[in-house]
């Protein structure tokens, strides 16, 4: 199976992705809320929370996206930008 990875395409910004898929902003807000909770309660383990966010991300961006919409939303570059943004927000 040949999947176009858009390796030569310019990486979209987080802002561009959230314009095309507004639900990404909701995921980021939930990530930030989890991180704030972790600051108050030491029992929240971020590594236990990440799989849920990654699953939500995968349904919105990348190969697992269910609707066709904008082609960039099914690309590896878009997934990588979104993944990095959410991961960094949770762990940094």
The first five atom37 places (N, CA, C, CB, O) and aatype in JSON, in Angstrom:
{
  "aatype": [20, 20, 20, 20, 20, 20, 20, 20, 20, 20, 20, 20, 20, 20, 20, 20, 20, 20, 20, 20, 20, 20, 20, 20, 20, 20, 20, 20, 20, 20, 20, 20, 20, 20, 20, 20, 20, 20, 20, 20, 20, 20, 20, 20, 20, 20, 20, 20, 20, 20, 20, 20, 20, 20, 20, 20, 20, 20, 20, 20, 20, 20, 20, 20, 20, 20, 20, 20, 20, 20, 20, 20, 20, 20, 20, 20, 20, 20, 20, 20, 20, 20, 20, 20, 20, 20, 20, 20, 20, 20, 20, 20],
  "atom_mask": [
    [1, 1, 1, 1, 1],
    [1, 1, 1, 1, 1],
    [1, 1, 1, 1, 1],
    [1, 1, 1, 1, 1],
    [1, 1, 1, 1, 1],
    [1, 1, 1, 1, 1],
    [1, 1, 1, 1, 1],
    [1, 1, 1, 1, 1],
    [1, 1, 1, 1, 1],
    [1, 1, 1, 1, 1],
    [1, 1, 1, 1, 1],
    [1, 1, 1, 1, 1],
    [1, 1, 1, 1, 1],
    [1, 1, 1, 1, 1],
    [1, 1, 1, 1, 1],
    [1, 1, 1, 1, 1],
    [1, 1, 1, 1, 1],
    [1, 1, 1, 1, 1],
    [1, 1, 1, 1, 1],
    [1, 1, 1, 1, 1],
    [1, 1, 1, 1, 1],
    [1, 1, 1, 1, 1],
    [1, 1, 1, 1, 1],
    [1, 1, 1, 1, 1],
    [1, 1, 1, 1, 1],
    [1, 1, 1, 1, 1],
    [1, 1, 1, 1, 1],
    [1, 1, 1, 1, 1],
    [1, 1, 1, 1, 1],
    [1, 1, 1, 1, 1],
    [1, 1, 1, 1, 1],
    [1, 1, 1, 1, 1],
    [1, 1, 1, 1, 1],
    [1, 1, 1, 1, 1],
    [1, 1, 1, 1, 1],
    [1, 1, 1, 1, 1],
    [1, 1, 1, 1, 1],
    [1, 1, 1, 1, 1],
    [1, 1, 1, 1, 1],
    [1, 1, 1, 1, 1],
    [1, 1, 1, 1, 1],
    [1, 1, 1, 1, 1],
    [1, 1, 1, 1, 1],
    [1, 1, 1, 1, 1],
    [1, 1, 1, 1, 1],
    [1, 1, 1, 1, 1],
    [1, 1, 1, 1, 1],
    [1, 1, 1, 1, 1],
    [1, 1, 1, 1, 1],
    [1, 1, 1, 1, 1],
    [1, 1, 1, 1, 1],
    [1, 1, 1, 1, 1],
    [1, 1, 1, 1, 1],
    [1, 1, 1, 1, 1],
    [1, 1, 1, 1, 1],
    [1, 1, 1, 1, 1],
    [1, 1, 1, 1, 1],
    [1, 1, 1, 1, 1],
    [1, 1, 1, 1, 1],
    [1, 1, 1, 1, 1],
    [1, 1, 1, 1, 1],
    [1, 1, 1, 1, 1],
    [1, 1, 1, 1, 1],
    [1, 1, 1, 1, 1],
    [1, 1, 1, 1, 1],
    [1, 1, 1, 1, 1],
    [1, 1, 1, 1, 1],
    [1, 1, 1, 1, 1],
    [1, 1, 1, 1, 1],
    [1, 1, 1, 1, 1],
    [1, 1, 1, 1, 1],
    [1, 1, 1, 1, 1],
    [1, 1, 1, 1, 1],
    [1, 1, 1, 1, 1],
    [1, 1, 1, 1, 1],
    [1, 1, 1, 1, 1],
    [1, 1, 1, 1, 1],
    [1, 1, 1, 1, 1],
    [1, 1, 1, 1, 1],
    [1, 1, 1, 1, 1],
    [1, 1, 1, 1, 1],
    [1, 1, 1, 1, 1],
    [1, 1, 1, 1, 1],
    [1, 1, 1, 1, 1],
    [1, 1, 1, 1, 1],
    [1, 1, 1, 1, 1],
    [1, 1, 1, 1, 1],
    [1, 1, 1, 1, 1],
    [1, 1, 1, 1, 1],
    [1, 1, 1, 1, 1],
    [1, 1, 1, 1, 1],
    [1, 1, 1, 1, 1]
  ],
  "atom_positions": [
    [[0.85, -1.17, 0.0], [0.0, 0.0, 0.0], [0.9, 1.24, 0.0], [-0.97, -0.01, 1.23], [1.83, 1.34, 0.81]],
    [[0.64, 2.14, -0.89], [1.43, 3.36, -1.0], [0.64, 4.53, -0.41], [1.82, 3.64, -2.48], [-0.38, 4.95, -0.97]],
    [[1.12, 5.03, 0.69], [0.46, 6.17, 1.33], [1.3, 7.4, 1.09], [0.25, 5.93, 2.85], [2.51, 7.4, 1.32]],
    [[0.66, 8.45, 0.63], [1.37, 9.71, 0.39], [1.64, 10.36, 1.74], [0.54, 10.66, -0.53], [0.72, 10.7, 2.47]],
    [[2.91, 10.52, 2.06], [3.27, 11.11, 3.34], [3.43, 12.62, 3.25], [4.55, 10.49, 3.85], [3.67, 13.28, 4.26]],
    [[3.29, 13.16, 2.05], [3.47, 14.6, 1.86], [4.82, 15.07, 2.38], [2.36, 15.37, 2.55], [4.92, 16.15, 2.96]],
    [[5.85, 14.25, 2.18], [7.16, 14.57, 2.7], [7.69, 15.9, 2.17], [8.13, 13.47, 2.36], [8.46, 16.57, 2.85]],
    [[7.28, 16.28, 0.98], [7.76, 17.54, 0.41], [6.86, 18.72, 0.74], [7.88, 17.41, -1.08], [7.17, 19.86, 0.4]],
    [[5.75, 18.45, 1.39], [4.82, 19.52, 1.72], [5.34, 20.31, 2.91], [3.42, 18.95, 2.02], [5.97, 19.76, 3.81]],
    [[5.06, 21.61, 2.91], [5.42, 22.43, 4.05], [4.54, 22.0, 5.23], [5.25, 23.95, 3.73], [3.36, 21.71, 5.07]],
    [[5.14, 21.97, 6.4], [4.38, 21.59, 7.58], [3.36, 22.66, 7.91], [5.32, 21.35, 8.78], [3.69, 23.85, 7.93]],
    [[2.12, 22.26, 8.17], [1.12, 23.24, 8.59], [1.41, 23.67, 10.03], [-0.32, 22.65, 8.46], [2.07, 22.95, 10.78]],
    [[0.91, 24.81, 10.4], [1.05, 25.27, 11.77], [-0.09, 24.71, 12.61], [1.08, 26.81, 11.85], [-1.09, 24.24, 12.07]],
    [[0.06, 24.76, 13.91], [-1.02, 24.35, 14.81], [-2.26, 25.19, 14.54], [-0.59, 24.48, 16.29], [-3.37, 24.67, 14.52]],
    [[-2.07, 26.47, 14.34], [-3.2, 27.37, 14.08], [-3.94, 26.98, 12.8], [-2.72, 28.83, 13.98], [-5.17, 27.0, 12.77]],
    [[-3.2, 26.63, 11.77], [-3.84, 26.19, 10.53], [-4.62, 24.9, 10.75], [-2.78, 26.0, 9.42], [-5.73, 24.74, 10.23]],
    [[-4.05, 23.99, 11.5], [-4.74, 22.72, 11.77], [-6.02, 22.93, 12.58], [-3.81, 21.76, 12.5], [-7.04, 22.3, 12.3]],
    [[-5.97, 23.82, 13.57], [-7.17, 24.04, 14.38], [-8.24, 24.81, 13.61], [-6.82, 24.79, 15.66], [-9.43, 24.72, 13.93]],
    [[-7.83, 25.55, 12.61], [-8.82, 26.2, 11.74], [-9.55, 25.14, 10.92], [-8.13, 27.24, 10.81], [-10.76, 25.21, 10.74]],
    [[-8.8, 24.17, 10.42], [-9.39, 23.09, 9.61], [-10.11, 22.04, 10.46], [-8.31, 22.42, 8.79], [-11.09, 21.44, 10.01]],
    [[-9.63, 21.83, 11.67], [-10.23, 20.84, 12.58], [-10.31, 21.44, 13.97], [-9.4, 19.5, 12.59], [-9.41, 21.23, 14.79]],
    [[-11.37, 22.2, 14.25], [-11.49, 22.91, 15.53], [-11.48, 22.01, 16.77], [-12.75, 23.71, 15.52], [-11.14, 22.48, 17.86]],
    [[-11.83, 20.75, 16.63], [-11.83, 19.85, 17.79], [-10.43, 19.63, 18.35], [-12.45, 18.52, 17.42], [-10.28, 19.2, 19.49]],
    [[-9.4, 19.91, 17.56], [-8.03, 19.82, 18.07], [-7.81, 20.78, 19.22], [-7.03, 20.11, 16.95], [-7.11, 20.45, 20.18]],
    [[-8.41, 21.96, 19.14], [-8.28, 22.93, 20.22], [-8.87, 22.4, 21.52], [-8.95, 24.25, 19.84], [-8.35, 22.68, 22.6]],
    [[-9.95, 21.62, 21.42], [-10.56, 21.01, 22.6], [-9.6, 20.0, 23.24], [-11.88, 20.31, 22.24], [-9.48, 19.93, 24.46]],
    [[-8.92, 19.24, 22.4], [-7.96, 18.27, 22.93], [-6.84, 19.0, 23.66], [-7.38, 17.39, 21.78], [-6.43, 18.59, 24.74]],
    [[-6.34, 20.08, 23.07], [-5.28, 20.85, 23.72], [-5.76, 21.4, 25.06], [-4.8, 22.0, 22.81], [-5.01, 21.35, 26.04]],
    [[-6.96, 21.91, 25.13], [-7.48, 22.42, 26.39], [-7.56, 21.32, 27.45], [-8.87, 23.05, 26.19], [-7.27, 21.56, 28.62]],
    [[-7.93, 20.13, 27.05], [-7.99, 19.0, 27.98], [-6.59, 18.58, 28.43], [-8.7, 17.8, 27.33], [-6.38, 18.23, 29.6]],
    [[-5.63, 18.63, 27.52], [-4.23, 18.33, 27.86], [-3.74, 19.34, 28.91], [-3.32, 18.37, 26.59], [-3.14, 18.95, 29.91]],
    [[-4.0, 20.6, 28.67], [-3.55, 21.63, 29.6], [-4.23, 21.5, 30.96], [-3.81, 23.02, 29.02], [-3.6, 21.73, 32.0]],
    [[-5.5, 21.14, 30.96], [-6.22, 20.94, 32.22], [-5.62, 19.76, 33.0], [-7.73, 20.71, 31.95], [-5.5, 19.82, 34.22]],
    [[-5.27, 18.71, 32.29], [-4.64, 17.55, 32.93], [-3.29, 17.93, 33.52], [-4.48, 16.4, 31.93], [-2.94, 17.5, 34.62]],
    [[-2.55, 18.72, 32.79], [-1.24, 19.15, 33.28], [-1.39, 20.01, 34.53], [-0.48, 19.93, 32.19], [-0.62, 19.87, 35.48]],
    [[-2.39, 20.91, 34.54], [-2.62, 21.74, 35.73], [-3.03, 20.87, 36.92], [-3.71, 22.81, 35.44], [-2.58, 21.1, 38.04]],
    [[-3.86, 19.87, 36.66], [-4.28, 18.95, 37.72], [-3.08, 18.2, 38.27], [-5.33, 17.96, 37.19], [-2.99, 17.99, 39.48]],
    [[-2.18, 17.81, 37.41], [-0.97, 17.11, 37.83], [-0.16, 17.99, 38.77], [-0.12, 16.71, 36.61], [0.49, 17.48, 39.69]],
    [[-0.18, 19.29, 38.56], [0.54, 20.19, 39.44], [-0.04, 20.24, 40.84], [0.56, 21.57, 38.86], [0.67, 20.54, 41.8]],
    [[-1.33, 19.96, 40.96], [-2.0, 20.0, 42.26], [-2.07, 18.65, 42.94], [-3.39, 20.55, 42.11], [-2.01, 18.56, 44.17]],
    [[-2.19, 17.59, 42.15], [-2.35, 16.25, 42.71], [-1.26, 15.34, 42.15], [-3.77, 15.67, 42.41], [-1.22, 15.07, 40.95]],
    [[-0.42, 14.89, 43.0], [0.71, 14.06, 42.56], [0.29, 12.68, 42.07], [1.69, 13.91, 43.68], [1.09, 11.97, 41.46]],
    [[-0.97, 12.28, 42.32], [-1.41, 10.95, 41.9], [-1.76, 10.88, 40.42], [-2.6, 10.54, 42.71], [-1.92, 9.78, 39.88]],
    [[-1.88, 12.01, 39.75], [-2.16, 12.01, 38.31], [-0.84, 11.74, 37.59], [-2.79, 13.39, 37.84], [0.1, 12.52, 37.68]],
    [[-0.79, 10.62, 36.88], [0.42, 10.26, 36.15], [0.21, 10.62, 34.68], [0.77, 8.74, 36.31], [-0.67, 10.08, 34.02]],
    [[1.02, 11.53, 34.19], [0.86, 11.99, 32.82], [0.98, 10.86, 31.81], [1.89, 13.06, 32.51], [0.26, 10.85, 30.81]],
    [[1.85, 9.91, 32.06], [2.01, 8.8, 31.12], [0.76, 7.92, 31.06], [3.22, 7.95, 31.5], [0.55, 7.21, 30.08]],
    [[-0.06, 7.97, 32.1], [-1.33, 7.25, 32.06], [-2.38, 8.02, 31.26], [-1.85, 7.01, 33.49], [-3.32, 7.42, 30.73]],
    [[-2.23, 9.3, 31.16], [-3.19, 10.15, 30.46], [-2.92, 10.25, 28.96], [-3.18, 11.53, 31.07], [-3.85, 10.41, 28.17]],
    [[-1.66, 10.16, 28.56], [-1.29, 10.38, 27.16], [-2.04, 9.47, 26.17], [0.19, 10.16, 27.0], [-2.48, 9.98, 25.14]],
    [[-2.22, 8.17, 26.43], [-2.9, 7.32, 25.44], [-4.29, 7.83, 25.05], [-3.03, 5.92, 25.99], [-4.68, 7.73, 23.88]],
    [[-5.04, 8.37, 26.0], [-6.36, 8.91, 25.66], [-6.24, 10.08, 24.69], [-7.11, 9.35, 26.94], [-7.0, 10.16, 23.72]],
    [[-5.31, 10.97, 24.95], [-5.14, 12.13, 24.07], [-4.65, 11.7, 22.7], [-4.16, 13.13, 24.69], [-5.08, 12.24, 21.68]],
    [[-3.77, 10.72, 22.67], [-3.25, 10.22, 21.39], [-4.37, 9.58, 20.58], [-2.11, 9.21, 21.62], [-4.44, 9.75, 19.37]],
    [[-5.26, 8.83, 21.24], [-6.4, 8.23, 20.54], [-7.31, 9.31, 19.96], [-7.21, 7.33, 21.49], [-7.75, 9.21, 18.82]],
    [[-7.59, 10.34, 20.75], [-8.44, 11.42, 20.26], [-7.78, 12.12, 19.07], [-8.73, 12.45, 21.38], [-8.45, 12.44, 18.08]],
    [[-6.47, 12.35, 19.17], [-5.73, 12.96, 18.07], [-5.83, 12.12, 16.82], [-4.27, 13.16, 18.46], [-6.07, 12.65, 15.73]],
    [[-5.65, 10.83, 16.95], [-5.65, 9.93, 15.79], [-6.99, 9.91, 15.06], [-5.3, 8.53, 16.22], [-7.03, 9.68, 13.85]],
    [[-8.07, 10.15, 15.78], [-9.38, 10.21, 15.14], [-9.58, 11.51, 14.36], [-10.48, 10.05, 16.18], [-10.43, 11.58, 13.47]],
    [[-8.8, 12.54, 14.71], [-8.96, 13.85, 14.09], [-7.95, 14.14, 12.98], [-8.86, 14.92, 15.13], [-8.25, 14.84, 12.02]],
    [[-6.75, 13.6, 13.12], [-5.64, 13.9, 12.2], [-4.92, 12.61, 11.86], [-4.66, 14.94, 12.82], [-4.71, 11.76, 12.73]],
    [[-4.53, 12.47, 10.61], [-3.73, 11.32, 10.21], [-4.54, 10.26, 9.47], [-3.08, 10.7, 11.41], [-5.69, 10.5, 9.08]],
    [[-3.93, 9.11, 9.29], [-4.52, 8.04, 8.48], [-5.83, 7.52, 9.05], [-3.55, 6.9, 8.36], [-6.68, 7.04, 8.3]],
    [[-6.01, 7.6, 10.36], [-7.22, 7.06, 10.98], [-8.39, 8.04, 10.93], [-6.94, 6.68, 12.42], [-9.51, 7.69, 11.33]],
    [[-8.17, 9.24, 10.46], [-9.26, 10.23, 10.37], [-10.39, 9.63, 9.53], [-8.75, 11.57, 9.75], [-10.15, 9.1, 8.45]],
    [[-11.61, 9.73, 10.05], [-12.72, 9.05, 9.38], [-13.32, 9.83, 8.22], [-13.79, 8.77, 10.38], [-13.73, 9.22, 7.23]],
    [[-13.39, 11.15, 8.3], [-13.97, 11.86, 7.16], [-12.86, 12.4, 6.28], [-14.9, 13.02, 7.63], [-11.74, 12.61, 6.72]],
    [[-13.19, 12.62, 5.05], [-12.17, 13.04, 4.1], [-11.74, 14.48, 4.31], [-12.67, 12.85, 2.69], [-10.55, 14.75, 4.43]],
    [[-12.67, 15.41, 4.36], [-12.32, 16.8, 4.61], [-11.12, 17.26, 3.82], [-12.06, 17.0, 6.07], [-10.93, 16.89, 2.66]],
    [[-10.32, 18.07, 4.45], [-9.1, 18.59, 3.82], [-8.04, 17.49, 3.77], [-8.57, 19.83, 4.59], [-7.77, 16.84, 4.79]],
    [[-7.43, 17.27, 2.62], [-6.42, 16.21, 2.49], [-5.25, 16.36, 3.48], [-5.88, 16.19, 1.08], [-4.7, 15.36, 3.94]],
    [[-4.87, 17.58, 3.79], [-3.74, 17.78, 4.71], [-4.01, 17.15, 6.07], [-3.44, 19.28, 4.88], [-3.07, 16.75, 6.76]],
    [[-5.28, 17.04, 6.46], [-5.61, 16.48, 7.77], [-5.34, 14.98, 7.85], [-7.06, 16.76, 8.1], [-5.29, 14.42, 8.94]],
    [[-5.17, 14.33, 6.71], [-4.84, 12.9, 6.7], [-3.34, 12.65, 6.51], [-5.63, 12.19, 5.6], [-2.91, 11.51, 6.36]],
    [[-2.57, 13.71, 6.53], [-1.14, 13.57, 6.22], [-0.29, 13.31, 7.46], [-0.64, 14.83, 5.52], [-0.68, 13.62, 8.59]],
    [[0.86, 12.73, 7.21], [1.83, 12.48, 8.27], [2.35, 13.79, 8.84], [3.0, 11.62, 7.75], [2.53, 13.92, 10.05]],
    [[2.6, 14.76, 7.98], [3.14, 16.03, 8.48], [2.15, 16.72, 9.42], [3.47, 16.97, 7.3], [2.56, 17.27, 10.44]],
    [[0.87, 16.69, 9.1], [-0.13, 17.29, 9.98], [-0.19, 16.52, 11.31], [-1.53, 17.3, 9.3], [-0.26, 17.13, 12.37]],
    [[-0.16, 15.21, 11.23], [-0.18, 14.4, 12.45], [1.02, 14.73, 13.33], [-0.2, 12.89, 12.11], [0.89, 14.9, 14.54]],
    [[2.18, 14.83, 12.72], [3.4, 15.11, 13.48], [3.33, 16.47, 14.17], [4.62, 15.05, 12.57], [3.75, 16.61, 15.33]],
    [[2.82, 17.47, 13.48], [2.69, 18.81, 14.08], [1.73, 18.75, 15.26], [2.18, 19.84, 13.02], [2.03, 19.27, 16.34]],
    [[0.59, 18.12, 15.08], [-0.4, 18.04, 16.15], [0.11, 17.2, 17.32], [-1.72, 17.44, 15.61], [-0.04, 17.58, 18.48]],
    [[0.71, 16.08, 17.01], [1.26, 15.21, 18.06], [2.3, 15.96, 18.88], [1.9, 13.94, 17.43], [2.24, 15.94, 20.11]],
    [[3.23, 16.61, 18.23], [4.27, 17.36, 18.94], [3.7, 18.46, 19.82], [5.23, 17.97, 17.94], [4.14, 18.66, 20.95]],
    [[2.71, 19.17, 19.29], [2.1, 20.25, 20.06], [1.43, 19.73, 21.31], [1.08, 21.0, 19.2], [1.62, 20.28, 22.4]],
    [[0.66, 18.67, 21.18], [-0.04, 18.11, 22.35], [0.93, 17.47, 23.33], [-1.06, 17.08, 21.91], [0.8, 17.66, 24.54]],
    [[1.88, 16.72, 22.83], [2.86, 16.06, 23.69], [3.65, 17.08, 24.47], [3.8, 15.17, 22.88], [3.84, 16.94, 25.68]],
    [[4.13, 18.1, 23.79], [4.9, 19.16, 24.45], [4.06, 19.89, 25.49], [5.42, 20.16, 23.42], [4.56, 20.25, 26.56]],
    [[2.79, 20.11, 25.2], [1.92, 20.79, 26.15], [1.72, 19.95, 27.42], [0.56, 21.08, 25.51], [1.58, 20.5, 28.51]],
    [[1.72, 18.64, 27.26], [1.52, 17.77, 28.42], [2.79, 17.62, 29.24], [1.05, 16.4, 27.97], [2.73, 17.62, 30.47]],
    [[3.93, 17.5, 28.59], [5.16, 17.13, 29.3], [6.14, 18.27, 29.56], [5.85, 16.1, 28.54], [7.08, 18.08, 30.34]],
    [[5.96, 19.41, 28.96], [6.92, 20.51, 29.19], [6.38, 21.54, 30.12], [7.31, 21.17, 27.9], [7.06, 22.52, 30.42]]
  ]
}
